[in-house]
Amino acid sequence: MARDDDLLGILVAEVHRRTEAIIDGVEELAGSGRADPDRIEALRGEAHGLEGAAAVAGQSHLAELARAIELTLIDHRDQGTIEVELAALIVTAASALLEGSQAAAEGVGEPASVARSLAGLSR
C-alpha cells in the first residue's frame, strides 16, 4: 500500500494534469459558441478521474468538488455548450481543486476556495 505522502503526491500530479485539460476545454468551448457534446463528455471524464483520485487519496472534500464539476458538465452535455459565466465557475472550481490538493500534500489546511467553489457549483 502506498504511503499517504505518496498518494498525495500522485493526487497533485493528477489534479494538475486533469484540471489543465478541464480549464482549457471549458474556456475553448465558452469562447467558441459552438456545440460539442463529445468534448463536454471528455471533460466530464477528466472530472470523474479527479473524483476517484481524490477519494483514493482520502480527500473527500476534494472528491466532492470534482463530483460537482462532473455533474455540472453532465447537465450541459446534451446541449453541448458552456456559457461564459459557467465556464468561469468551472475554472475557479478546477483551480480550487489544484490549490486543495497542494495544501493537502503540504499538510496545511484546506483553502477557502474549495468550499466556495463547492457552494458555487452545488445543486
Secondary structure, DSSP 8 states (H G I E B T S, - for coil): ---HHHHHHHHHHHHHHHHHHHHHHHHHHHHH----HHHHHHHHHHHHHHHHHHHHTT-HHHHHHHHHHHHHHHHHHTTT---HHHHHHHHHHHHHHHHHHHHHHHT----HHHHHHHHHH--
